[in-house]
Amino acid sequence: MFGRIMPVSHPATAQTRADVLWWRTAVIYQIYIRSFADGDGDGIGDLAGIRSRLPYLRDLGADAIWITPFYPSPMADGGYDVADYRDIEPLFGTLADADAMIADAHGLGLRVIIDIVPNHSSDQHRWFQAALAAGPGSPERERYVFRPGRGEHGELAPTDWESAFGGPAWTRLPDGEWYLHLFAPEQPDFNWENPEVVTEFEDILRFWLDRGVDGFRIDVANSLKKDQSFPDVGSEAEAVLVPHEGPHHPFWDRDEVHEVYRGWRSVSDTFGADRTFVAEAWVDSPDRLARYTRADELHTAFNFAFVRAPWDAAELRATIDKCLAAAAVVGAPATWVLSNHDVTRHATRYARLDSTGGGVTDEARVGPNTPLDPALGLRRARAATLLMLALPGSAYVYQGEELGLPEVVDLPEDVLADPIWERSEHRVRGRDGCRVPIPWTTDGPSLGFGSGDPWLPQPASFAGLSVQAEQGVAGSTLELYRSALAHRRALTVAQTVDWLPSPEGSLAFRRLTADGSSVVCVVACTDAAVPLPAYDEVLVASTALEHGPDGETRLPGEAAVWLRLR
């Protein structure tokens, strides 16, 4: 049972949202550009589509948007193979369209974060094409990682490193040299020991900051530096979406990578303290992650330990404590996320009936034969969302999660586009299931996504999960998000939570608000109902509360609620 909840005063260090920089408390909405909104009817999302839907994001309650890569690209990996970092892929629009989108967003009070991909380029990038033409030993090849092979005739790869997408991480050229690609062969790795690479990316940052972007999400931020002795790993390669143990791994989370980000921070600081970075860094502990957010480095980094945590009260609490404690040491805000374009949507992760417990694991990708309980998954997803949004720091929302969209687990094999599908020799379906275009209306060829068929097919069930179907409907997932985001703005920015005693299998904690009251978040992580403490007001609940004949109010199992205590 709950212990007595005593009133507390604001600590001397407590601040209101107005006192701090926006990125410390923001809710950022992730846009996977191919699948958000199609403005020209070609079945692929674009900048015009984003512009048309910006008022929706403002009304949802987002503070900012993050847009996945929109640069010119052959699309070997959904745009993460960049051919030109200073232009726009024609499928998505033009530089003028990007400028107009940024201006429109700012006019609506939305900040704009864009993706930057520093580990690798496309093999069609002018630098890599020049390296191929120049040959071994040339300055052009020094911009990438080229090595001679092993064996009598150089026929063996330089190391045993494997690609995160499957298969070897080295490809041999006709001239005998090998080049490194930690991802697809079409994505050669830059050589970050080369000062020319360092200068180039700092100039790219300035190019986009000059155009008004508010920040950057850094793709695989922990991978840039490689051990220059090029040792073997000695074991099977680790997939990209698992923690990588540093600092002695040959290419994951090496200490030298922090030199790069100190340089980047010096660039962003010249544009003002309201510009920001967020790191995608799959590292092995919150303490290692915190190193990326030291005062002279990056501002924030995704707490992937939270994504990986199972739906278990004790595990979640331990993870939250570790993340908050590590962030506090360096004075950074915690940065929470439940879904993105690389992981199975959490409405489906939490629906699994096997042993994964809803966390992202090596075996977390679902398929047509994975045992699922979709109703249970959605209940847990809604509860997990209230848990995440109640925590101090910033939070990222992946497009469509506000509609309760599940992973599309049964896409036809002939439409799968993720390079993981081919590189795994059709053993792993990849990430396309979370990238299906989102539904805006209840009918039409693409449910309002565009005027034609979408690039990935939407299941018929998406019609009932569209914005049109959920908007204004009490109890819908969309209205749950809108309510939670509106109430979240009242929470203070103190980087701690006040845990309260609660029944086994549940969580409860208190956050102070700007008006001197408290908000208590209670989460039931099992099917057992949880008695609630006395409260003044229910702010938002993931499901209807139970009221017993004795006057006791209970939170049903697999649910969450925010309560106001004055």
C-alpha positions in Angstrom: 0.0 0.0 0.0 1.0 3.6 -0.4 2.6 5.3 2.5 1.4 8.7 3.7 2.2 11.3 1.1 3.6 14.4 2.9 3.5 17.9 1.4 6.9 19.2 0.2 8.3 22.6 -0.6 10.1 23.5 -3.8 13.8 23.1 -3.2 15.9 26.2 -3.6 17.2 24.9 -6.9 13.8 24.1 -8.5 13.1 26.0 -11.7 10.1 26.5 -13.9 10.2 25.7 -17.6 10.7 29.4 -18.5 14.0 29.4 -16.6 15.8 26.8 -18.7 16.7 26.2 -22.3 14.0 24.6 -24.4 15.9 21.4 -25.1 16.2 20.4 -21.5 12.4 19.8 -21.1 11.2 19.5 -24.7 9.0 16.9 -26.3 10.3 16.3 -29.8 8.3 14.5 -32.4 10.3 12.3 -34.8 9.3 12.4 -38.4 10.5 9.6 -40.7 10.2 11.7 -43.8 9.3 8.9 -46.2 6.3 7.9 -44.2 4.8 11.0 -42.5 2.9 12.9 -45.3 3.2 12.9 -49.1 2.6 16.3 -50.6 3.1 15.5 -54.3 1.3 12.2 -54.7 4.2 10.0 -55.6 3.7 7.7 -52.6 6.7 9.0 -50.7 6.6 11.5 -47.9 8.3 14.9 -48.4 8.9 18.4 -47.1 5.7 19.7 -48.6 3.8 17.0 -46.7 5.6 18.0 -43.4 4.6 21.6 -44.0 1.0 20.7 -44.4 0.9 18.9 -41.1 2.8 21.2 -38.9 -0.3 22.7 -37.3 -1.3 19.2 -36.2 2.0 18.8 -34.4 1.6 22.2 -32.7 -1.9 21.2 -31.6 -0.6 17.8 -30.4 1.7 19.7 -28.0 5.1 19.0 -29.5 7.9 21.5 -28.8 10.1 20.4 -31.8 10.4 18.0 -34.7 13.3 15.8 -35.7 13.4 14.9 -39.4 15.3 11.8 -40.6 17.8 12.4 -43.4 16.4 14.4 -46.4 19.7 14.7 -48.3 20.4 13.5 -51.8 20.8 9.7 -51.5 20.6 6.5 -53.6 18.4 5.2 -50.7 20.4 2.1 -50.0 19.5 2.6 -46.4 16.5 4.9 -46.3 18.6 8.1 -46.8 21.2 7.2 -44.2 23.6 6.8 -47.2 24.2 10.5 -47.9 25.5 11.6 -51.3 25.5 15.4 -50.5 25.2 16.9 -47.1 24.3 20.4 -48.3 21.3 19.7 -50.5 17.9 18.0 -50.5 16.9 14.7 -52.2 14.6 15.6 -55.1 12.1 13.0 -53.9 11.7 15.2 -50.8 11.8 18.7 -52.4 14.4 21.5 -52.7 16.5 23.7 -50.4 13.9 26.3 -50.9 11.3 23.8 -49.5 13.5 23.1 -46.5 13.9 26.9 -45.8 10.1 27.3 -46.1 9.5 24.3 -43.8 11.9 25.7 -41.2 10.2 29.1 -41.4 6.7 27.7 -41.0 7.7 25.5 -38.1 9.3 28.5 -36.3 6.2 30.5 -37.0 4.1 27.9 -35.1 6.6 27.7 -32.2 8.2 24.5 -33.3 11.9 24.0 -33.3 13.6 21.9 -36.0 16.2 19.2 -35.5 17.7 17.4 -38.5 19.7 14.2 -38.8 23.4 14.2 -39.5 25.2 11.1 -40.5 29.0 11.4 -39.7 30.1 7.8 -39.6 29.7 7.1 -43.3 28.5 8.5 -46.6 27.0 7.0 -49.7 29.3 5.3 -52.1 28.0 7.9 -54.6 29.4 10.8 -52.6 31.8 12.8 -54.7 34.6 12.1 -52.2 34.2 8.4 -52.4 34.0 8.5 -56.2 37.2 10.5 -56.2 38.8 7.9 -53.9 37.9 5.1 -56.3 39.3 7.0 -59.2 42.5 8.0 -57.4 43.7 4.6 -56.3 45.7 3.2 -53.4 47.9 5.6 -51.4 46.2 8.8 -52.7 45.0 11.7 -50.5 41.5 11.0 -51.7 41.5 7.6 -50.1 42.7 9.1 -46.8 39.2 10.5 -46.3 37.8 7.0 -45.9 39.1 3.8 -44.3 41.0 1.8 -46.9 43.4 -1.0 -45.9 45.4 -3.7 -47.7 44.1 -7.2 -47.3 45.7 -10.1 -45.4 46.8 -13.4 -46.9 49.5 -14.1 -49.5 47.8 -12.0 -52.1 45.7 -9.7 -49.9 42.6 -11.9 -50.6 41.5 -11.9 -46.9 39.7 -9.0 -45.3 41.9 -6.7 -43.1 40.1 -7.7 -39.9 37.3 -10.0 -38.8 34.9 -7.1 -38.3 31.3 -7.6 -39.4 28.7 -5.2 -40.6 25.8 -4.3 -38.2 23.5 -5.2 -41.1 25.1 -8.7 -41.5 28.0 -10.0 -43.5 31.6 -8.7 -43.5 32.4 -5.0 -42.8 35.0 -4.9 -45.6 34.6 -4.9 -49.4 37.5 -5.5 -51.8 38.0 -3.3 -54.8 39.4 -4.5 -58.2 42.7 -2.8 -57.4 43.1 -5.1 -54.3 42.4 -2.6 -51.5 39.6 -3.1 -49.1 37.3 -0.4 -47.7 35.4 -0.4 -44.4 31.6 -0.2 -44.0 30.2 -0.9 -40.6 26.8 -0.9 -42.2 25.9 -1.6 -45.9 28.6 -1.8 -48.6 27.0 1.3 -50.1 28.0 3.2 -46.9 31.8 3.5 -46.7 33.1 4.8 -43.3 34.8 8.1 -43.1 38.3 8.3 -41.7 38.0 10.6 -38.7 41.7 10.7 -38.2 41.8 12.9 -41.3 41.6 16.6 -40.4 39.9 17.2 -43.8 36.9 15.1 -42.5 36.8 17.0 -39.3 36.7 20.4 -41.0 34.2 19.2 -43.6 31.6 18.2 -41.0 32.1 21.4 -38.9 31.4 23.3 -42.1 28.2 21.2 -42.7 27.0 22.1 -39.3 27.5 25.8 -40.0 25.7 25.4 -43.3 22.5 24.2 -41.7 22.7 26.3 -38.6 22.9 29.3 -40.9 19.7 28.1 -42.5 18.0 28.2 -39.1 17.9 24.6 -37.9 17.8 24.3 -34.1 19.8 21.2 -33.7 21.1 17.8 -34.9 20.4 14.2 -34.1 23.7 12.4 -34.6 23.5 9.0 -36.2 25.5 6.2 -34.5 27.4 8.9 -32.6 29.5 6.2 -30.8 31.1 4.7 -33.9 33.3 7.4 -35.6 36.7 6.6 -34.2 38.4 3.3 -34.9 41.4 1.6 -33.3 44.2 2.5 -35.7 46.0 -0.8 -35.0 42.9 -2.6 -36.6 42.8 -5.6 -34.3 40.4 -8.5 -34.7 37.3 -8.5 -32.6 37.6 -12.2 -32.0 33.9 -12.9 -31.8 30.8 -12.5 -33.8 29.9 -8.9 -34.6 27.5 -7.0 -32.4 24.3 -5.7 -34.0 23.9 -1.9 -34.0 20.9 -1.8 -31.7 22.5 -3.4 -28.7 24.9 -1.9 -26.1 28.5 -1.6 -27.3 31.2 -2.0 -24.7 33.8 0.8 -24.6 36.4 2.1 -24.5 38.5 -0.8 -25.8 36.3 -2.1 -28.6 37.9 -1.5 -32.0 35.1 0.7 -33.3 32.3 1.2 -30.7 32.3 3.9 -28.0 36.0 4.7 -28.1 37.2 7.5 -25.8 38.8 9.4 -28.8 35.3 10.1 -30.2 34.8 12.8 -27.7 37.4 14.9 -29.4 35.0 15.2 -32.3 32.1 16.4 -30.2 34.1 19.0 -28.3 34.8 20.5 -31.7 31.1 20.3 -32.7 30.0 22.0 -29.5 32.4 24.9 -30.1 30.7 25.3 -33.5 27.1 25.2 -32.1 27.9 27.5 -29.2 28.8 30.3 -31.7 25.1 30.2 -32.8 23.7 30.4 -29.2 22.9 28.2 -26.3 19.5 27.3 -27.8 21.0 25.1 -30.5 21.3 21.5 -29.5 22.6 18.0 -30.3 21.2 14.7 -29.4 23.3 11.6 -29.7 22.3 8.1 -30.9 24.8 6.1 -28.9 24.1 2.5 -28.1 26.6 2.1 -25.2 26.8 -0.4 -22.4 25.8 1.8 -19.4 24.3 5.1 -18.4 27.7 6.2 -17.1 29.3 5.6 -20.5 26.4 7.5 -22.2 26.8 10.5 -19.8 30.3 11.0 -21.1 28.7 12.2 -24.4 26.8 15.0 -22.6 29.6 16.5 -20.6 29.5 20.3 -20.4 31.8 20.9 -23.4 30.3 18.1 -25.6 26.8 17.2 -26.7 23.7 18.5 -25.0 21.6 15.3 -24.8 21.7 11.6 -25.7 19.0 9.0 -26.0 18.5 6.8 -23.0 18.4 3.5 -24.8 18.6 1.7 -21.5 15.0 2.7 -21.1 14.0 1.3 -24.5 15.7 -2.0 -23.7 14.0 -2.3 -20.2 11.3 -5.0 -19.9 7.8 -4.1 -18.8 8.7 -4.8 -15.1 8.3 -2.3 -12.3 11.6 -3.2 -10.6 13.6 -3.1 -13.8 12.0 0.1 -14.9 12.7 1.9 -11.6 16.3 0.7 -11.6 16.8 1.9 -15.1 15.3 5.3 -14.4 17.4 5.8 -11.3 20.6 4.9 -13.2 19.8 7.2 -16.1 18.9 10.1 -13.9 21.9 9.6 -11.7 24.4 9.4 -14.6 22.9 12.5 -16.3 23.0 14.5 -13.0 26.7 13.9 -12.7 27.4 15.9 -15.8 24.5 18.3 -15.4 22.6 17.1 -18.5 18.9 16.3 -18.8 17.8 12.7 -19.3 16.4 12.0 -22.7 13.6 9.4 -22.9 12.3 7.4 -25.9 10.1 4.4 -26.3 10.0 4.0 -30.1 11.8 5.2 -33.2 12.4 4.2 -36.8 15.0 1.5 -35.8 13.1 -0.5 -33.2 9.8 -2.4 -33.0 7.0 -0.1 -32.0 6.4 -0.3 -28.3 2.7 -1.1 -28.8 3.9 -4.4 -30.4 6.9 -5.0 -28.1 4.7 -4.9 -25.1 2.2 -7.2 -26.8 4.7 -10.1 -27.0 3.7 -13.3 -25.2 7.2 -14.7 -25.1 10.1 -14.0 -22.8 11.4 -10.6 -24.1 9.2 -8.6 -21.7 8.8 -5.7 -24.1 12.4 -4.5 -24.1 14.5 -4.1 -27.2 16.8 -7.2 -27.3 18.8 -9.0 -29.9 15.8 -11.0 -30.7 13.2 -8.2 -30.4 12.2 -8.0 -34.1 8.8 -9.5 -34.6 7.5 -11.4 -37.5 4.2 -12.9 -38.7 4.6 -15.9 -36.4 5.5 -14.0 -33.2 2.9 -14.6 -30.5 1.2 -11.3 -29.7 -1.7 -9.9 -27.7 -2.4 -6.5 -29.4 -4.9 -5.3 -26.8 -2.5 -6.0 -24.0 0.3 -4.3 -26.0 -1.7 -1.1 -26.5 -2.7 -1.0 -22.8 0.9 -1.2 -21.7 2.1 1.2 -24.4 -0.4 3.9 -23.2 0.8 3.3 -19.6 4.4 3.4 -20.6 3.8 6.7 -22.4 2.5 8.3 -19.3 5.4 6.9 -17.3 7.9 8.4 -19.9 6.2 11.8 -20.1 6.1 12.1 -16.3 9.9 11.8 -16.0 12.2 14.8 -15.8 14.2 15.8 -18.9 13.2 15.7 -22.6 11.2 13.0 -24.5 10.9 11.9 -28.1 7.7 10.7 -29.7 7.9 8.6 -32.8 5.3 9.5 -35.5 2.2 7.4 -35.2 2.8 6.2 -31.6 0.3 8.9 -30.6 -2.3 6.9 -32.6 -1.4 3.7 -30.9 0.0 2.3 -34.2 1.4 -1.3 -33.9 4.3 -2.7 -35.9 3.2 -4.1 -39.2 4.5 -7.6 -38.8 3.2 -9.2 -42.0 4.4 -6.9 -44.8 4.8 -8.9 -48.1 8.4 -10.0 -48.6 8.5 -8.4 -52.0 8.1 -4.9 -50.6 10.7 -5.1 -47.8 13.3 -2.3 -48.4 15.5 -2.5 -45.3 19.1 -3.6 -46.2 19.0 -5.9 -43.2 16.6 -8.1 -45.1 19.0 -8.7 -48.0 22.2 -8.7 -45.9 20.7 -11.4 -43.6 19.9 -13.6 -46.6 16.2 -13.1 -45.8 16.4 -14.3 -42.2 15.7 -11.0 -40.5 12.8 -8.9 -41.8 14.4 -5.6 -40.7 12.8 -2.3 -39.7 10.2 -1.7 -42.4 7.4 -2.7 -40.0 7.7 0.5 -38.0 8.1 2.6 -41.1 4.8 2.1 -42.8 3.2 5.5 -43.7 0.9 6.8 -41.0 -2.9 7.1 -41.5 -4.5 10.5 -41.5 -8.0 9.7 -42.7 -10.4 6.7 -42.5 -10.5 6.1 -46.3 -8.6 6.9 -49.5 -5.8 5.1 -51.3 -3.3 5.9 -48.6 -5.6 6.9 -45.7 -4.8 10.5 -46.2 -1.0 10.0 -46.4 -1.1 11.2 -50.0 -3.2 11.0 -53.1 -1.7 7.8 -54.4 -0.6 4.4 -53.1 2.1 4.6 -50.4 5.6 3.2 -50.8 4.8 0.6 -48.1 1.3 -0.8 -47.9 -0.9 0.1 -44.9 -3.0 -2.6 -43.2 -6.8 -2.1 -43.3 -6.7 -1.8 -39.5 -4.9 1.5 -39.8 -8.1 3.2 -40.9 -9.5 2.9 -37.4 -6.3 4.3 -35.9 -6.1 7.3 -38.2 -6.1 10.9 -36.9 -9.6 11.4 -38.3 -10.9 8.3 -36.4 -9.3 9.3 -33.1 -9.5 13.1 -33.1 -11.9 14.4 -30.5 -12.8 10.9 -29.3 -12.6 10.6 -25.6 -10.3 7.8 -24.5 -8.5 7.6 -27.9 -4.7 7.3 -27.8 -4.4 10.6 -29.7 -6.4 12.4 -27.1 -4.4 10.7 -24.3 -1.2 12.1 -25.8 -2.7 15.6 -26.3 -3.9 15.7 -22.7 -0.6 14.3 -21.3 1.5 16.8 -23.3 -0.6 19.7 -22.2 -0.4 18.7 -18.5 3.4 18.0 -18.8 4.1 21.6 -19.4 3.3 22.4 -15.7 5.9 20.0 -14.3 9.1 21.5 -13.0 12.5 20.8 -14.5 14.1 19.4 -11.3 16.1 16.4 -12.5 15.0 14.1 -9.8 11.9 12.0 -9.0 10.5 11.5 -5.5 9.7 7.7 -5.3 6.8 6.7 -3.2 6.0 3.3 -1.6 3.6 1.3 -3.8 2.4 -2.3 -4.1 4.6 -4.9 -5.7 4.5 -4.8 -9.5 3.8 -1.0 -9.5 5.6 2.3 -9.5 4.7 5.6 -8.0 6.6 8.9 -7.9 6.0 12.5 -7.3 7.0 15.6 -9.4 6.7 19.2 -8.2 4.8 21.6 -10.4 5.4 25.3 -11.1 2.3 26.3 -9.1 3.5 24.6 -5.9 1.3 21.5 -6.1 2.5 18.0 -6.9 1.8 15.4 -9.6 1.9 11.8 -8.6 2.4 9.2 -11.4 1.3 5.7 -10.6 2.0 2.8 -13.0 0.6 -0.8 -12.7 3.0 -3.1 -14.5 1.0 -6.3 -13.9 -2.7 -7.2 -14.2 -3.3 -6.4 -10.5 -5.2 -3.3 -9.7 -3.5 -0.7 -7.5 -5.2 1.3 -4.8 -4.6 5.0 -5.2 -3.7 7.6 -2.6 -6.0 10.5 -1.8 -5.8 13.1 -4.5 -7.4 16.3 -5.6 -7.7 15.8 -9.3 -7.1 13.1 -12.0 -5.1 14.9 -14.7 -4.8 12.0 -17.2 -5.2 8.3 -17.1 -4.4 5.6 -19.6 -7.7 3.9 -18.8 -10.8 4.5 -16.7 -10.2 4.2 -13.0 -12.2 1.7 -10.8 -14.3 3.0 -7.9 -15.2 0.5 -5.2 -18.3 0.5 -3.0 -16.1 1.6 -0.1 -15.1 4.7 -1.9 -11.6 3.4 -2.7 -10.3 4.4 -6.1 -8.1 1.8 -7.9 -5.9 1.9 -10.9 -6.6 -1.1 -13.1 -3.7 -3.4 -14.1 -1.5 -2.5 -17.0 -2.3 1.2 -16.7 -1.0 4.5 -15.5 -2.4 7.7 -14.0 -1.3 11.2 -13.1 -2.9 12.6 -9.9 -2.7 16.2 -8.7 -2.1 16.8 -5.0 -2.4 20.5 -3.9 
